[in-house]
Amino acid sequence: MHPHQPSATSHRTHFLKGKKWFELYDEETIARKSKAISDSNRRRIRGAPKVVDNRYYDRLSTGVCTYCGGQPITESRLCESCRDKTRKQDVQRSRRMKETVLNHYGHICNWPKCGVKDSDMLSIDHVYNDGAVDRKKIGGSGNVFYNFLIQNNFPEGRYQILCHNHQWKKRMILLRSEELPTEVRG
């Protein structure tokens, strides 16, 4: 990361406090930061869209949409159409990540005689019932968890696929301290 570039986290933090990046610095500092970023091989900046030049920070500093230069929504760095477009891309990326994980772990419910293969109905189950520990260690669930599994080459033995009904059934069995079917680990 370039020494004069604010991190993606710091930008989000300032944004969440209701201040825009360009409101935190005077014009001279913004010009210096923009020039430093522009002069640094025009590398991809973490948290910024892929661009050939420093349009992202130029647009950010002027308060327009960082993608198209249009009028942003109040308290946002994107206009409505760019926000909708990025939301659609996020949904597509989420689906691809989930499909990748499900395909690796078998894409079928592991409960005896179940056979559910619908991606919308399947989820990852923690075999040893340590999901809370994992969420705390990883820092989230859903896409964060799927990304963790992909980045760590799909750890074996700790995770299995169950449909949502059997996730709940497993939980009820464990709460009642009954015996789980031998085919279902956990």
Secondary structure in CASP SS format (residue, H / E / C, confidence):
PFRMAT SS
TARGET T0000
AUTHOR 0000-0000-0000
METHOD secondary structure of the structure
MODEL  1
M C 1.00
H C 1.00
P C 1.00
H C 1.00
Q C 1.00
P C 1.00
S C 1.00
A H 1.00
T H 1.00
S H 1.00
H H 1.00
R H 1.00
T H 1.00
H H 1.00
F H 1.00
L H 1.00
K C 1.00
G C 1.00
K C 1.00
K C 1.00
W H 1.00
F H 1.00
E H 1.00
L C 1.00
Y C 1.00
D C 1.00
E H 1.00
E H 1.00
T H 1.00
I H 1.00
A H 1.00
R H 1.00
K H 1.00
S H 1.00
K H 1.00
A H 1.00
I H 1.00
S H 1.00
D H 1.00
S C 1.00
N C 1.00
R C 1.00
R C 1.00
R C 1.00
I C 1.00
R C 1.00
G C 1.00
A C 1.00
P C 1.00
K C 1.00
V C 1.00
V C 1.00
D C 1.00
N C 1.00
R H 1.00
Y H 1.00
Y H 1.00
D H 1.00
R H 1.00
L H 1.00
S H 1.00
T H 1.00
G C 1.00
V C 1.00
C C 1.00
T C 1.00
Y C 1.00
C C 1.00
G C 1.00
G C 1.00
Q C 1.00
P C 1.00
I C 1.00
T C 1.00
E C 1.00
S C 1.00
R C 1.00
L C 1.00
C C 1.00
E H 1.00
S H 1.00
C H 1.00
R H 1.00
D H 1.00
K H 1.00
T H 1.00
R H 1.00
K H 1.00
Q H 1.00
D H 1.00
V H 1.00
Q H 1.00
R H 1.00
S H 1.00
R H 1.00
R H 1.00
M H 1.00
K H 1.00
E H 1.00
T H 1.00
V H 1.00
L H 1.00
N H 1.00
H H 1.00
Y C 1.00
G C 1.00
H C 1.00
I C 1.00
C C 1.00
N C 1.00
W C 1.00
P C 1.00
K C 1.00
C C 1.00
G C 1.00
V C 1.00
K C 1.00
D C 1.00
S H 1.00
D H 1.00
M H 1.00
L E 1.00
S E 1.00
I E 1.00
D E 1.00
H E 1.00
V C 1.00
Y C 1.00
N C 1.00
D C 1.00
G H 1.00
A H 1.00
V H 1.00
D H 1.00
R H 1.00
K H 1.00
K H 1.00
I H 1.00
G C 1.00
G C 1.00
S C 1.00
G C 1.00
N H 1.00
V H 1.00
F H 1.00
Y H 1.00
N H 1.00
F H 1.00
L H 1.00
I H 1.00
Q H 1.00
N C 1.00
N C 1.00
F C 1.00
P C 1.00
E C 1.00
G C 1.00
R C 1.00
Y E 1.00
Q E 1.00
I E 1.00
L E 1.00
C E 1.00
H H 1.00
N H 1.00
H H 1.00
Q H 1.00
W H 1.00
K H 1.00
K H 1.00
R H 1.00
M H 1.00
I H 1.00
L H 1.00
L H 1.00
R C 1.00
S C 1.00
E C 1.00
E C 1.00
L C 1.00
P C 1.00
T C 1.00
E C 1.00
V C 1.00
R C 1.00
G C 1.00
END
